[in-house]
Amino acid sequence: MAITQWRSKRKTTGGLYKKKRKKKKRDFGKDFIPVRIEETRKKTVEGLAKIKKQRLLQTDKANVFDPSGKAKVVKIIDVEDNPANPHFVRMGIITKGAIIKTELGLAKVVSRPGQNGVINALLIDEVKKK
């Protein structure tokens, strides 16, 4: 069964809405792909208009930006905090907004790894200044 992003089929009174049109490809959503800490694996998916996108399945590297603006590719050690779901910390799942422990220290994930295909993070000192 496909995931769609539509309103409810029923009105607040209990009646059914009339169908206006069939479902189109743009109406379908995507399943959540959890990004875990292991050796890097990506998957290429096709979007609308034949656009190719990279989905990150698992990775052990992150692009970490320090306060001076320089970026380094560093190894991810662990997930410290994840506001999306507290259980993601235990399972080691990385999403946007997660705090990860790297070789340089704690960093906050600012990209969407399941959709961008890369993990970009800011060192936690820079995040607190803003």
C-alpha positions as CSV (number, residue, x, y, z in Angstrom):
1,M,0.0,0.0,0.0
2,A,1.3,3.4,-0.9
3,I,1.8,6.3,1.5
4,T,-0.2,9.3,0.4
5,Q,-0.4,12.8,1.8
6,W,-4.1,13.5,1.6
7,R,-6.7,14.7,3.9
8,S,-9.1,12.4,5.7
9,K,-11.7,10.6,3.6
10,R,-14.5,11.6,6.0
11,K,-15.9,15.0,7.0
12,T,-16.4,16.0,10.6
13,T,-20.1,15.1,10.3
14,G,-19.2,11.6,9.2
15,G,-20.0,11.9,5.5
16,L,-17.7,11.0,2.7
17,Y,-15.9,13.5,0.6
18,K,-16.4,13.1,-3.2
19,K,-13.3,12.0,-5.1
20,K,-12.0,14.9,-7.2
21,R,-9.3,13.0,-9.2
22,K,-7.2,9.9,-9.1
23,K,-3.9,9.7,-7.1
24,K,-0.9,11.1,-9.0
25,K,2.8,10.2,-8.5
26,R,3.5,13.5,-6.9
27,D,0.9,12.7,-4.1
28,F,2.9,9.7,-2.9
29,G,5.2,10.0,0.1
30,K,8.3,7.9,0.9
31,D,9.1,5.5,3.7
32,F,11.4,6.6,6.4
33,I,14.9,5.2,5.9
34,P,16.9,5.2,9.2
35,V,20.5,6.2,8.8
36,R,22.8,4.1,11.0
37,I,26.5,4.3,11.9
38,E,28.3,1.7,9.8
39,E,30.4,1.6,6.6
40,T,28.9,4.0,4.0
41,R,26.1,2.7,1.8
42,K,24.0,4.8,-0.6
43,K,21.0,4.1,-2.7
44,T,20.0,6.0,-5.9
45,V,16.3,6.7,-6.3
46,E,14.4,8.4,-9.1
47,G,12.3,11.4,-8.4
48,L,9.8,13.2,-10.6
49,A,11.0,14.3,-14.0
50,K,13.6,11.5,-13.9
51,I,15.8,13.3,-11.3
52,K,18.3,11.0,-9.6
53,K,18.6,11.4,-5.8
54,Q,21.1,9.8,-3.4
55,R,19.6,8.3,-0.2
56,L,22.0,7.5,2.6
57,L,21.4,4.1,4.2
58,Q,24.4,4.0,6.6
59,T,27.6,6.0,7.1
60,D,30.5,6.4,9.5
61,K,31.7,9.8,8.2
62,A,30.4,13.4,8.5
63,N,31.3,16.8,7.1
64,V,31.9,18.8,10.3
65,F,32.1,22.6,10.1
66,D,34.1,24.4,12.8
67,P,33.4,28.0,14.0
68,S,36.0,29.4,11.6
69,G,34.0,28.0,8.7
70,K,36.4,25.2,7.7
71,A,35.0,21.7,7.0
72,K,36.6,18.4,7.9
73,V,35.5,14.9,7.1
74,V,35.6,13.1,10.5
75,K,34.5,9.7,11.8
76,I,31.2,9.5,13.7
77,I,31.6,7.7,17.0
78,D,28.1,7.6,18.5
79,V,24.7,9.4,18.6
80,E,24.4,11.4,21.8
81,D,20.9,13.0,21.5
82,N,18.1,12.9,19.0
83,P,15.0,15.2,19.5
84,A,13.1,13.4,16.8
85,N,12.7,10.2,18.9
86,P,14.5,9.3,22.2
87,H,14.7,5.6,21.1
88,F,16.8,6.7,18.0
89,V,19.7,7.3,20.4
90,R,19.7,3.7,21.6
91,M,19.3,2.4,18.1
92,G,22.0,4.7,16.7
93,I,19.8,6.4,14.1
94,I,20.8,9.8,12.7
95,T,18.2,12.4,11.6
96,K,18.3,16.2,11.2
97,G,18.8,17.9,14.5
98,A,20.6,14.9,16.1
99,I,23.7,15.5,18.3
100,I,26.5,13.2,17.2
101,K,29.8,12.4,18.9
102,T,32.7,12.8,16.5
103,E,36.5,12.8,16.7
104,L,36.4,16.7,16.9
105,G,33.7,16.7,19.7
106,L,30.0,17.0,19.7
107,A,28.2,18.3,16.6
108,K,24.7,19.0,15.5
109,V,23.4,17.5,12.2
110,V,22.0,20.2,10.0
111,S,21.3,18.2,6.8
112,R,18.7,15.5,6.1
113,P,20.8,12.4,5.6
114,G,18.0,10.2,4.3
115,Q,17.2,12.7,1.5
116,N,20.5,14.6,0.9
117,G,22.8,11.6,0.9
118,V,25.3,13.3,3.2
119,I,25.7,14.3,6.8
120,N,26.6,17.9,7.4
121,A,27.1,19.0,11.0
122,L,28.1,22.0,13.0
123,L,30.4,21.8,16.1
124,I,28.2,22.3,19.1
125,D,30.1,25.5,20.3
126,E,29.0,27.3,17.1
127,V,25.3,26.2,17.6
128,K,25.2,27.6,21.1
129,K,26.4,31.0,20.0
130,K,23.4,31.5,17.7
